[in-house]
Amino acid sequence: MLEALDPSTHEVVNFVLTDQMFVFLESDGSQFLFFYLNAGDDPPVFLYESSGEDARQIAGSFNTWIQMWIDTVITTQKKLSQASQ
């Protein structure tokens, strides 16, 4: 079981992690990304936020999530570069 802090209420929220979940990104103990180990070679990616009760799918596959992440980083870098000119 994972205890996370809900940033809006400051209450501890419990979320049960199973041995079939692989958490690969976490932020401030209040949200994390994971996939199920038994979901194939390119599993869907889920987001858990402590302000909610259940995790929600945010990408249909890990490869899709990686591409979304790369696109976000490139877009952010371009905006920062343009702002500094």
ABEGO torsion letter per residue (X at the ends): XBBBBBAAAGBBBBBBBBAABBBABBBGGABBBBBBAAAEABBBBBBBBAABABBBBABABAAAAAAAAAAAAAAAAAAAAAAAX
